[in-house]
Amino acid sequence: MEYWSKARAMTTPIVSPLQDTNAPELSLIIPVYNGSATIAGLVQDIHRVFDGANFEVVLVNDGSRDESERVCLELCEKFPKTVVFVSLSRNFGEHSAVLAGLTNARGRYLAVLDDDGQNPPEEVLPMLEELKRKNFDVVYGHYIEKQHSNFRNFGSAFNDRMATVMLKKPRELYLSSFKVMTRFVVDQILKYNGPFPYIDGLIYRTTRNIGQIPVEHRANTARPSRYTLRKLIALWLNMFLNFSIAPLRLSVYIGLFTACLSIISLIFIAIDRIWITPELPLGIPTVLGSIVLLAGIQLMILGVLGEYLGRLYLGHTGTPQFVVRYVRRGGGPIR
């Protein structure tokens, strides 16, 4: 508690005009997906760490297939003054679930944690202190030693490199799922109404006033990672297509490069045919290979254009970011 009081005293909180004057100091957002084995212990740890502080915990059930909903409702009963439960109608993905949690959170500062206990609640305190002390808008937790699988680490590293290229973020800044934000940043994030949210892209589109500190990353022994290859690719596409037109420009460059390469090749073929080996017939495999190469490039470019058009269509037709089945605040009624 001494650490918490020190963090609170660093600066006077900036309250949004739309913010409830009785809002808690801190909201902890936890997207829950098949986390029935871990979420109760995590929420208890949070109450131990923040005992006596003005905070709330927002649990978002992202279409779990286990007993997560029942466990979360029991936590609402056990901690009626601090736990808020948001139940989504189906699985929308981690970033949509986080967005649903941010929508229903009232805190002046907001932290996002995983539901598997890999992000220790104790680490939120130094992150919040760093945010206040240096007047950052966002502070990320940079894992001292990552406890993910090799497959997940490879996917995270690839997405991080792509974020460096697409979002123009500094190479040393690691965009982890563990972060603390100000209400100002969250209010800007919530203005986004597209169907494919990518929280880190929305943050970096709003501000460059971002910091990070080293934090502990605990091993997850309760379940395998929620990120399959398909979900990692979907996450990469959200970043790749939603926050930059670089893929369209890349398509132009590829087309120009291929056209120039084809012209150069034709010149060399003509020179070889006229002056070097006029008796050598043109090879059919060479022609077929060139056709296949050009056709592949054209299909790739059409696929990129189609993906952009498809996302525009889904956004125009009102595809939701998430659908809330009900919200329960503490021991209050379901609404």
VOBA-1610 file (N, C-alpha, C; in pm, whole numbers, padded with zeros to 5 digits, always signed):
BEGIN
Met+00081-00121+00000Met+00000+00000+00000Met+00084+00125+00000Glu+00200+00120+00064Glu+00290+00236+00061Glu+00329+00268-00084Tyr+00356+00163-00162Tyr+00394+00180-00303Tyr+00279+00243-00381Trp+00157+00193-00354Trp+00039+00245-00422Trp+00017+00392-00387Ser+00028+00428-00259Ser+00009+00566-00218Ser+00111+00657-00283Lys+00237+00608-00293Lys+00342+00685-00358Lys+00309+00708-00504Ala+00258+00605-00571Ala+00222+00619-00712Ala+00108+00718-00731Arg+00011+00717-00641Arg-00103+00807-00652Arg-00062+00951-00628Ala+00037+00973-00541Ala+00077+01107-00503Ala+00168+01174-00605Met+00211+01100-00709Met+00306+01155-00805Met+00250+01276-00879Thr+00122+01269-00914Thr+00065+01378-00991Thr-00086+01378-00971Thr-00150+01487-01002Thr-00294+01497-00990Thr-00359+01435-01112Pro-00451+01339-01097Pro-00512+01274-01212Pro-00587+01374-01299Ile-00577+01355-01430Ile-00651+01437-01526Ile-00780+01363-01558Val-00895+01423-01527Val-01023+01357-01543Val-01091+01408-01669Ser-01137+01316-01752Ser-01210+01353-01873Ser-01340+01421-01836Pro-01384+01521-01914Pro-01512+01585-01886Pro-01628+01488-01885Leu-01613+01378-01961Leu-01721+01278-01966Leu-01709+01175-01855Gln-01604+01188-01773Gln-01577+01085-01674Gln-01657+01109-01546Asp-01704+01002-01488Asp-01776+01006-01361Asp-01685+01064-01254Thr-01735+01163-01179Thr-01654+01226-01074Thr-01623+01128-00961Asn-01704+01024-00948Asn-01679+00922-00846Asn-01606+00802-00902Ala-01540+00821-01014Ala-01473+00710-01081Ala-01358+00657-00996Pro-01331+00528-01007Pro-01214+00472-00938Pro-01085+00527-00995Glu-00979+00522-00916Glu-00848+00566-00962Glu-00796+00477-01075Leu-00820+00347-01064Leu-00763+00252-01159Leu-00865+00146-01197Ser-00874+00118-01326Ser-00952+00005-01376Ser-00857-00098-01434Leu-00875-00223-01396Leu-00794-00332-01449Leu-00882-00416-01542Ile-00850-00414-01671Ile-00929-00482-01773Ile-00869-00620-01799Ile-00953-00724-01789Ile-00905-00860-01810Ile-00998-00933-01907Pro-00955-00953-02032Pro-01034-01036-02124Pro-01022-01182-02083Val-01132-01251-02073Val-01133-01389-02023Val-01178-01482-02135Tyr-01094-01579-02168Tyr-01131-01681-02265Tyr-01085-01817-02214Asn-01181-01901-02176Asn-01152-02033-02118Asn-01052-02020-02003Gly-01079-01924-01916Gly-00988-01897-01805Gly-01043-01934-01669Ser-01134-02031-01665Ser-01198-02066-01537Ser-01099-02117-01433Ala-00987-02174-01478Ala-00890-02231-01384Ala-00798-02125-01324Thr-00792-02007-01384Thr-00694-01907-01340Thr-00754-01775-01296Ile-00873-01740-01343Ile-00923-01604-01323Ile-00954-01575-01176Ala-01004-01673-01102Ala-01037-01649-00961Ala-00911-01617-00881Gly-00806-01694-00901Gly-00680-01666-00831Gly-00623-01531-00868Leu-00634-01492-00995Leu-00582-01362-01039Leu-00659-01248-00973Val-00792-01258-00969Val-00873-01152-00909Val-00844-01142-00759Gln-00825-01255-00693Gln-00789-01252-00551Gln-00653-01185-00531Asp-00557-01214-00617Asp-00426-01148-00609Asp-00439-00997-00627Ile-00524-00957-00720Ile-00545-00813-00743Ile-00599-00747-00617His-00694-00809-00552His-00750-00750-00429His-00649-00750-00316Arg-00560-00844-00315Arg-00454-00844-00214Arg-00356-00729-00240Val-00318-00711-00365Val-00220-00607-00399Val-00278-00468-00380Phe-00403-00448-00420Phe-00464-00315-00417Phe-00559-00296-00299Asp-00542-00372-00197Asp-00627-00364-00078Asp-00629-00222-00023Gly-00748-00165-00011Gly-00762-00031+00042Gly-00757+00079-00062Ala-00720+00045-00186Ala-00711+00145-00293Ala-00847+00160-00363Asn-00860+00265-00439Asn-00982+00292-00514Asn-00965+00235-00655Phe-01017+00114-00679Phe-00997+00046-00806Phe-01119-00036-00842Glu-01121-00084-00965Glu-01223-00179-01011Glu-01158-00280-01104Val-01218-00398-01113Val-01172-00503-01204Val-01285-00530-01303Val-01254-00516-01432Val-01353-00539-01537Val-01318-00669-01608Leu-01401-00772-01588Leu-01382-00902-01651Leu-01471-00911-01774Val-01414-00950-01887Val-01490-00960-02012Val-01483-01104-02061Asn-01596-01172-02056Asn-01601-01311-02104Asn-01617-01311-02256Asp-01512-01354-02325Asp-01509-01349-02472Asp-01554-01482-02531Gly-01678-01520-02499Gly-01735-01643-02557Gly-01666-01769-02510Ser-01629-01776-02382Ser-01560-01893-02330Ser-01646-02018-02340Arg-01579-02133-02357Arg-01650-02260-02367Arg-01644-02341-02239Asp-01577-02287-02139Asp-01568-02359-02011Asp-01659-02290-01909Glu-01623-02298-01781Glu-01705-02242-01674Glu-01666-02098-01638Ser-01604-02026-01731Ser-01556-01891-01701Ser-01669-01798-01659Glu-01783-01806-01726Glu-01895-01716-01694Glu-01943-01738-01551Arg-01957-01863-01511Arg-02002-01892-01375Arg-01902-01841-01274Val-01773-01864-01299Val-01668-01820-01206Val-01668-01668-01195Cys-01684-01600-01307Cys-01684-01452-01305Cys-01805-01398-01229Leu-01921-01461-01246Leu-02040-01418-01171Leu-02021-01441-01021Glu-01955-01549-00985Glu-01926-01574-00844Glu-01831-01468-00788Leu-01737-01423-00870Leu-01645-01316-00828Leu-01720-01185-00808Cys-01822-01160-00891Cys-01907-01042-00871Cys-01977-01046-00736Glu-02022-01165-00699Glu-02088-01181-00570Glu-01988-01166-00454Lys-01869-01218-00473Lys-01768-01214-00367Lys-01711-01075-00349Phe-01694-01000-00459Phe-01636-00865-00452Phe-01734-00767-00517Pro-01848-00741-00452Pro-01953-00661-00516Pro-01915-00515-00540Lys-01818-00463-00467Lys-01783-00321-00480Lys-01677-00295-00586Thr-01612-00400-00632Thr-01497-00378-00719Thr-01502-00453-00852Val-01580-00560-00863Val-01577-00643-00984Val-01695-00611-01075Val-01662-00586-01203Val-01763-00566-01308Val-01747-00681-01408Phe-01859-00738-01449Phe-01853-00850-01544Phe-01929-00813-01671Val-01860-00828-01785Val-01919-00802-01917Val-01920-00934-01993Ser-02037-00978-02034Ser-02050-01104-02107Ser-02078-01074-02254Leu-01989-01120-02343Leu-02010-01102-02486Leu-02090-01219-02542Ser-02161-01193-02651Ser-02252-01293-02705Ser-02180-01410-02771Arg-02053-01389-02815Arg-01973-01495-02876Arg-01827-01454-02866Asn-01740-01535-02923Asn-01598-01502-02923Asn-01567-01401-03033Phe-01516-01283-02993Phe-01483-01178-03088Phe-01333-01156-03100Gly-01253-01219-03015Gly-01109-01199-03017Gly-01063-01109-02904Glu-00936-01123-02869Glu-00882-01053-02752Glu-00895-00901-02763His-00863-00844-02878His-00863-00699-02890His-01004-00642-02884Ser-01101-00711-02939Ser-01240-00668-02927Ser-01287-00679-02782Ala-01245-00785-02713Ala-01282-00802-02573Ala-01221-00691-02487Val-01096-00655-02516Val-01034-00544-02443Val-01111-00415-02468Leu-01153-00393-02592Leu-01230-00273-02626Leu-01362-00271-02551Ala-01427-00388-02537Ala-01551-00396-02460Ala-01525-00362-02314Gly-01412-00408-02261Gly-01377-00375-02123Gly-01350-00228-02104Leu-01278-00168-02196Leu-01249-00024-02187Leu-01378+00058-02196Thr-01473+00011-02276Thr-01601+00081-02290Thr-01677+00084-02158Asn-01665-00021-02080Asn-01740-00032-01955Asn-01659+00004-01832Ala-01535+00047-01849Ala-01449+00084-01736Ala-01464+00233-01706Arg-01450+00270-01578Arg-01469+00409-01538Arg-01343+00471-01480Gly-01233+00398-01477Gly-01114+00445-01409Gly-01045+00562-01477Arg-00970+00638-01397Arg-00891+00749-01450Arg-00765+00697-01518Tyr-00719+00582-01473Tyr-00609+00510-01536Tyr-00657+00368-01560Leu-00608+00306-01668Leu-00660+00175-01705Leu-00544+00083-01740Ala-00547-00036-01681Ala-00445-00137-01706Ala-00509-00257-01774Val-00435-00322-01863Val-00483-00442-01933Val-00393-00558-01894Leu-00453-00668-01846Leu-00381-00786-01804Leu-00439-00908-01874Asp-00356-01012-01890Asp-00405-01141-01940Asp-00476-01215-01828Asp-00562-01310-01865Asp-00641-01382-01764Asp-00570-01505-01709Asp-00450-01537-01760Asp-00383-01659-01719Asp-00282-01640-01607Gly-00274-01519-01552Gly-00182-01494-01441Gly-00039-01470-01482Gln-00010-01462-01611Gln+00128-01438-01655Gln+00172-01293-01631Asn+00075-01203-01617Asn+00105-01063-01585Asn+00078-01041-01437Pro+00179-01036-01350Pro+00157-01020-01207Pro+00093-00885-01175Pro-00012-00880-01094Pro-00074-00752-01059Pro+00023-00656-00990Glu+00123-00712-00919Glu+00221-00626-00852Glu+00295-00535-00949Glu+00309-00580-01074Glu+00385-00503-01171Glu+00307-00381-01221Val+00175-00378-01197Val+00097-00262-01238Val+00140-00138-01160Leu+00181-00156-01035Leu+00218-00042-00951Leu+00337+00035-01006Pro+00452-00028-01035Pro+00562+00049-01093Pro+00530+00103-01232Met+00446+00033-01308Met+00406+00084-01439Met+00324+00212-01424Leu+00232+00212-01329Leu+00151+00331-01304Leu+00238+00445-01251Glu+00331+00412-01164Glu+00422+00514-01111Glu+00505+00576-01224Glu+00555+00493-01316Glu+00634+00543-01428Glu+00550+00633-01518Leu+00424+00594-01540Leu+00335+00673-01624Leu+00313+00811-01562Lys+00290+00816-01432Lys+00264+00944-01364Lys+00391+01027-01350Arg+00501+00962-01316Arg+00625+01035-01289Arg+00677+01103-01413Lys+00669+01036-01528Lys+00721+01093-01653Lys+00611+01147-01744Asn+00488+01149-01690Asn+00374+01206-01763Asn+00354+01138-01898Phe+00369+01006-01902Phe+00343+00930-02023Phe+00192+00914-02043Asp+00153+00888-02167Asp+00014+00851-02196Asp-00007+00700-02181Val+00096+00623-02212Val+00090+00477-02205Val+00224+00425-02157Val+00222+00322-02073Val+00345+00252-02034Val+00323+00103-02058Tyr+00411+00043-02138Tyr+00407-00100-02166Tyr+00498-00174-02070Gly+00460-00297-02041Gly+00548-00386-01967Gly+00635-00465-02063His+00766-00450-02052His+00859-00524-02138His+00909-00644-02058Tyr+00876-00764-02106Tyr+00904-00885-02030Tyr+01054-00909-02018Ile+01099-00928-01894Ile+01241-00956-01871Ile+01279-01089-01935Glu+01195-01189-01916Glu+01215-01320-01978Glu+01079-01376-02015Lys+01051-01385-02144Lys+00921-01431-02188Lys+00903-01581-02162Gln+00782-01616-02115Gln+00752-01755-02082Gln+00655-01818-02182His+00649-01761-02303His+00564-01820-02406His+00638-01935-02476Ser+00562-02009-02557Ser+00620-02115-02637Ser+00705-02054-02748Asn+00791-02136-02809Asn+00874-02087-02919Asn+00790-02038-03036Phe+00680-02109-03063Phe+00590-02069-03171Phe+00529-01931-03144Arg+00482-01910-03020Arg+00423-01781-02984Arg+00530-01670-02986Asn+00648-01702-02939Asn+00756-01601-02941Asn+00791-01560-03084Phe+00793-01659-03174Phe+00822-01627-03314Phe+00713-01537-03373Gly+00586-01570-03345Gly+00476-01489-03396Gly+00479-01348-03339Ser+00509-01336-03209Ser+00517-01204-03146Ser+00631-01122-03204Ala+00746-01188-03227Ala+00861-01118-03283Ala+00830-01069-03425Phe+00761-01152-03503Phe+00726-01112-03639Phe+00631-00992-03638Asn+00527-00998-03551Asn+00434-00887-03542Asn+00503-00760-03493Asp+00599-00776-03403Asp+00671-00659-03352Asp+00754-00594-03463Arg+00819-00675-03547Arg+00897-00620-03658Arg+00805-00551-03758Met+00688-00611-03784Met+00595-00548-03877Met+00541-00418-03821Ala+00517-00413-03689Ala+00471-00288-03627Ala+00576-00179-03640Thr+00704-00218-03632Thr+00812-00120-03650Thr+00806-00060-03789Val+00775-00142-03889Val+00769-00094-04027Val+00638-00019-04054Met+00524-00079-04014Met+00394-00025-04050Met+00354+00094-03965Leu+00381+00088-03833Leu+00339+00195-03742Leu+00449+00296-03714Lys+00570+00269-03765Lys+00685+00358-03744Lys+00720+00372-03597Lys+00701+00266-03521Lys+00737+00269-03380Lys+00887+00247-03364Pro+00946+00294-03254Pro+01088+00267-03230Pro+01113+00117-03216Arg+01226+00072-03267Arg+01258-00071-03265Arg+01265-00126-03122Glu+01311-00042-03027Glu+01330-00090-02890Glu+01199-00097-02811Leu+01091-00039-02863Leu+00963-00042-02794Leu+00889-00170-02828Tyr+00857-00249-02725Tyr+00786-00375-02745Tyr+00639-00357-02709Leu+00550-00382-02805Leu+00407-00363-02783Leu+00347-00490-02723Ser+00355-00502-02593Ser+00301-00620-02524Ser+00154-00598-02492Ser+00087-00704-02452Ser-00054-00694-02412Ser-00069-00637-02272Phe+00040-00624-02198Phe+00040-00575-02061Phe+00076-00427-02063Lys-00022-00341-02027Lys+00000-00197-02039Lys-00090-00120-01943Val-00049+00004-01917Val-00128+00099-01838Val-00147+00224-01922Met-00271+00277-01925Met-00304+00392-02010Met-00377+00499-01931Thr-00372+00620-01982Thr-00450+00729-01924Thr-00591+00729-01983Arg-00681+00797-01916Arg-00817+00810-01967Arg-00820+00884-02100Phe-00731+00980-02119Phe-00725+01054-02245Phe-00705+00959-02363Val-00610+00867-02353Val-00582+00774-02462Val-00702+00682-02484Val-00761+00633-02376Val-00875+00542-02389Val-00993+00610-02456Asp-01018+00737-02421Asp-01128+00810-02485Asp-01106+00821-02635Gln-00982+00836-02678Gln-00953+00843-02821Gln-00968+00707-02887Ile-00925+00602-02819Ile-00938+00466-02872Ile-01085+00431-02897Leu-01171+00473-02802Leu-01312+00437-02810Leu-01385+00509-02923Lys-01322+00605-02986Lys-01384+00671-03101Lys-01378+00583-03226Tyr-01291+00483-03224Tyr-01278+00393-03339Tyr-01398+00301-03346Asn-01463+00294-03462Asn-01584+00211-03475Asn-01571+00103-03582Gly-01449+00077-03629Gly-01429-00028-03728Gly-01442-00167-03669Pro-01469-00268-03752Pro-01493-00404-03700Pro-01367-00484-03671Phe-01248-00429-03698Phe-01125-00504-03677Phe-01029-00423-03590Pro-01059-00410-03459Pro-00973-00327-03373Pro-00838-00393-03346Tyr-00736-00309-03340Tyr-00602-00351-03298Tyr-00556-00246-03197Ile-00561-00281-03070Ile-00546-00183-02962Ile-00414-00107-02972Asp-00305-00178-02997Asp-00174-00112-03002Asp-00167-00016-03121Gly-00229-00053-03233Gly-00234+00038-03347Gly-00314+00163-03315Leu-00425+00148-03242Leu-00506+00263-03203Leu-00431+00352-03105Ile-00354+00290-03016Ile-00273+00368-02923Ile-00169+00449-02998Tyr-00098+00382-03088Tyr+00011+00450-03157Tyr-00040+00551-03259Arg-00165+00536-03303Arg-00225+00637-03388Arg-00263+00762-03308Thr-00281+00744-03176Thr-00323+00855-03089Thr-00205+00932-03032Thr-00099+00861-02991Thr+00009+00926-02918Thr+00142+00859-02946Arg+00249+00937-02931Arg+00386+00884-02933Arg+00450+00900-02795Asn+00371+00950-02700Asn+00421+00972-02564Asn+00409+00842-02486Ile+00497+00747-02517Ile+00485+00609-02468Ile+00615+00568-02401Gly+00604+00499-02290Gly+00720+00446-02220Gly+00706+00297-02196Gln+00811+00236-02144Gln+00806+00095-02107Gln+00904+00070-01994Ile+00876-00031-01913Ile+00966-00071-01805Ile+00974-00223-01804Pro+01083-00280-01755Pro+01093-00427-01747Pro+00999-00482-01640Val+00932-00591-01673Val+00839-00654-01580Val+00857-00806-01584Glu+00809-00871-01481Glu+00814-01017-01474Glu+00706-01076-01564His+00737-01191-01622His+00640-01265-01702His+00638-01408-01651Arg+00527-01448-01590Arg+00519-01579-01527Arg+00481-01687-01629Ala+00520-01808-01598Ala+00488-01922-01685Ala+00339-01954-01673Asn+00282-01999-01783Asn+00142-02040-01787Asn+00137-02193-01789Thr+00092-02250-01679Thr+00085-02396-01669Thr-00058-02448-01674Ala-00156-02355-01684Ala-00296-02397-01676Ala-00354-02439-01808Arg-00303-02384-01921Arg-00365-02412-02050Arg-00268-02373-02160Pro-00287-02424-02282Pro-00205-02380-02395Pro-00239-02238-02435Ser-00151-02177-02512Ser-00173-02040-02557Ser-00301-02031-02641Arg-00374-01919-02625Arg-00496-01897-02703Arg-00464-01859-02847Tyr-00338-01822-02875Tyr-00302-01776-03008Tyr-00257-01893-03095Thr-00348-01935-03184Thr-00315-02034-03285Thr-00253-01961-03405Leu-00207-02038-03503Leu-00150-01977-03624Leu-00253-01888-03692Arg-00378-01934-03698Arg-00483-01855-03763Arg-00504-01721-03692Lys-00504-01723-03559Lys-00526-01599-03484Lys-00407-01504-03495Leu-00286-01560-03501Leu-00169-01475-03519Leu-00172-01407-03656Ile-00214-01482-03759Ile-00224-01424-03892Ile-00333-01316-03895Ala-00447-01342-03828Ala-00555-01243-03823Ala-00508-01115-03753Leu-00432-01131-03644Leu-00378-01015-03573Leu-00284-00937-03663Trp-00198-01009-03736Trp-00104-00943-03825Trp-00178-00867-03936Leu-00284-00927-03991Leu-00361-00861-04096Leu-00429-00735-04044Asn-00479-00740-03919Asn-00541-00620-03862Asn-00443-00504-03857Met-00321-00532-03818Met-00220-00428-03813Met-00176-00389-03953Phe-00161-00488-04041Phe-00105-00467-04174Phe-00199-00386-04262Leu-00330-00407-04248Leu-00427-00347-04338Leu-00507-00232-04279Asn-00524-00229-04146Asn-00613-00130-04085Asn-00547+00004-04055Phe-00415+00006-04048Phe-00350+00127-04000Phe-00245+00180-04096Ser-00249+00136-04221Ser-00151+00183-04318Ser-00198+00149-04458Ile-00158+00234-04555Ile-00181+00201-04696Ile-00052+00150-04760Ala+00045+00117-04676Ala+00172+00066-04727Ala+00155-00057-04816Pro+00062-00152-04785Pro+00046-00267-04876Pro+00008-00225-05018Leu-00076-00121-05031Leu-00112-00074-05165Leu+00009-00015-05237Arg+00089+00062-05162Arg+00210+00118-05223Arg+00309+00007-05259Leu+00317-00094-05172Leu+00405-00207-05201Leu+00362-00278-05328Ser+00230-00289-05348Ser+00178-00352-05470Ser+00222-00274-05593Val+00220-00141-05584Val+00264-00058-05696Val+00412-00082-05725Tyr+00493-00087-05619Tyr+00637-00108-05637Tyr+00665-00245-05697Ile+00591-00347-05650Ile+00611-00482-05705Ile+00575-00484-05853Gly+00463-00419-05887Gly+00423-00415-06026Gly+00526-00344-06114Leu+00579-00230-06066Leu+00679-00157-06143Leu+00808-00239-06157Phe+00848-00302-06046Phe+00970-00382-06049Phe+00956-00498-06147Thr+00842-00566-06142Thr+00820-00679-06232Thr+00816-00635-06378Ala+00753-00519-06405Ala+00747-00469-06541Ala+00888-00436-06593Cys+00967-00369-06509Cys+01105-00337-06549Cys+01188-00462-06570Leu+01169-00561-06481Leu+01242-00687-06493Leu+01205-00759-06623Ser+01076-00754-06657Ser+01031-00819-06781Ser+01091-00751-06904Ile+01095-00617-06902Ile+01152-00543-07016Ile+01301-00575-07032Ile+01374-00576-06919Ile+01516-00609-06925Ile+01536-00751-06978Ser+01452-00844-06931Ser+01463-00983-06976Ser+01437-00993-07126Leu+01337-00921-07176Leu+01308-00924-07319Leu+01425-00867-07401Ile+01489-00765-07350Ile+01604-00707-07419Ile+01717-00809-07429Phe+01746-00877-07317Phe+01851-00979-07317Phe+01817-01096-07409Ile+01689-01135-07410Ile+01647-01244-07498Ile+01665-01204-07645Ala+01628-01078-07679Ala+01643-01031-07816Ala+01790-01026-07856Ile+01877-00978-07767Ile+02020-00973-07797Ile+02076-01113-07818Asp+02035-01205-07728Asp+02084-01342-07741Asp+02034-01406-07870Arg+01909-01378-07905Arg+01849-01438-08024Arg+01912-01384-08153Ile+01946-01256-08156Ile+01996-01194-08281Ile+02145-01215-08298Trp+02224-01193-08192Trp+02369-01189-08209Trp+02447-01306-08147Ile+02397-01367-08043Ile+02478-01467-07971Ile+02445-01608-08017Thr+02325-01653-08001Thr+02286-01789-08041Thr+02157-01783-08122Pro+02163-01738-08246Pro+02041-01726-08326Pro+01976-01859-08359Glu+02054-01968-08353Glu+01997-02100-08386Glu+01921-02162-08267Leu+01935-02106-08147Leu+01872-02164-08028Leu+01724-02123-08022Pro+01630-02222-08021Pro+01487-02186-08013Pro+01450-02136-07874Leu+01350-02050-07870Leu+01302-02001-07740Leu+01236-02116-07664Gly+01267-02124-07536Gly+01217-02235-07455Gly+01075-02213-07404Ile+00991-02313-07419Ile+00854-02305-07367Ile+00852-02297-07214Pro+00937-02372-07140Pro+00937-02359-06994Pro+00965-02216-06946Thr+01053-02146-07018Thr+01082-02008-06980Thr+00958-01921-06992Val+00886-01939-07103Val+00764-01860-07125Val+00659-01894-07019Leu+00640-02024-06994Leu+00542-02066-06893Leu+00580-02015-06754Gly+00709-02022-06721Gly+00755-01973-06591Gly+00727-01825-06575Ser+00750-01748-06681Ser+00724-01604-06676Ser+00576-01575-06657Ile+00492-01652-06727Ile+00347-01633-06714Ile+00300-01664-06572Val+00349-01774-06517Val+00310-01813-06381Val+00355-01707-06280Leu+00478-01656-06296Leu+00528-01553-06205Leu+00441-01429-06210Leu+00413-01380-06330Leu+00332-01260-06344Leu+00190-01282-06293Ala+00134-01400-06321Ala-00002-01430-06274Ala-00007-01433-06122Gly+00097-01491-06060Gly+00102-01496-05914Gly+00109-01358-05853Ile+00190-01270-05910Ile+00202-01133-05859Ile+00069-01059-05875Gln+00005-01077-05989Gln-00124-01012-06012Gln-00229-01059-05912Leu-00233-01190-05887Leu-00329-01243-05791Leu-00301-01191-05650Met-00174-01179-05615Met-00139-01126-05483Met-00187-00982-05467Ile-00162-00901-05570Ile-00205-00761-05564Ile-00358-00751-05560Leu-00426-00835-05640Leu-00573-00836-05636Leu-00624-00881-05499Gly-00552-00975-05436Gly-00591-01019-05302Gly-00580-00907-05199Val-00473-00828-05208Val-00458-00714-05117Val-00571-00614-05138Leu-00599-00581-05265Leu-00709-00489-05295Leu-00842-00544-05246Gly-00863-00674-05266Gly-00987-00737-05221Gly-01002-00733-05070Glu-00890-00752-04998Glu-00896-00746-04852Glu-00934-00607-04804Tyr-00876-00505-04865Tyr-00913-00367-04830Tyr-01061-00342-04858Leu-01108-00381-04977Leu-01248-00359-05013Leu-01342-00438-04922Gly-01303-00561-04887Gly-01385-00641-04798Gly-01399-00578-04661Arg-01290-00525-04609Arg-01296-00459-04478Arg-01379-00331-04484Leu-01367-00258-04593Leu-01452-00140-04610Leu-01599-00179-04615Tyr-01629-00287-04685Tyr-01767-00334-04695Tyr-01821-00376-04558Leu-01742-00453-04483Leu-01787-00498-04351Leu-01806-00380-04257Gly-01718-00281-04265Gly-01735-00163-04182Gly-01857-00083-04223His-01882-00072-04352His-01997+00004-04402His-02129-00062-04364Thr-02132-00194-04360Thr-02256-00265-04327Thr-02278-00280-04176Gly-02189-00220-04096Gly-02210-00218-03952Gly-02169-00344-03879Thr-02071-00417-03930Thr-02021-00536-03858Thr-01970-00492-03721Pro-02021-00551-03612Pro-01987-00500-03478Pro-01846-00540-03433Gln-01786-00454-03351Gln-01660-00488-03286Gln-01684-00597-03183Phe-01796-00587-03114Phe-01837-00686-03013Phe-01986-00666-02986Val-02049-00767-02930Val-02189-00758-02889Val-02197-00800-02744Val-02246-00710-02659Val-02256-00737-02516Val-02390-00802-02486Arg-02384-00920-02426Arg-02509-00988-02388Arg-02566-00924-02262Tyr-02481-00901-02162Tyr-02524-00831-02040Tyr-02401-00784-01963Val-02425-00689-01874Val-02320-00636-01785Val-02372-00647-01643Arg-02282-00691-01554Arg-02317-00697-01413Arg-02212-00625-01332Arg-02254-00526-01256Arg-02163-00451-01170Arg-02183-00496-01026Gly-02080-00566-00974Gly-02087-00615-00837Gly-02206-00705-00816Gly-02278-00682-00708Gly-02396-00764-00679Gly-02522-00708-00738Gly-02511-00606-00825Gly-02629-00542-00884Gly-02697-00631-00986Pro-02809-00582-01040Pro-02884-00661-01139Pro-02811-00668-01273Ile-02842-00771-01348Ile-02788-00784-01482Ile-02860-00686-01575Arg-02783-00617-01658Arg-02846-00522-01752Arg-02784-00537-01891
//
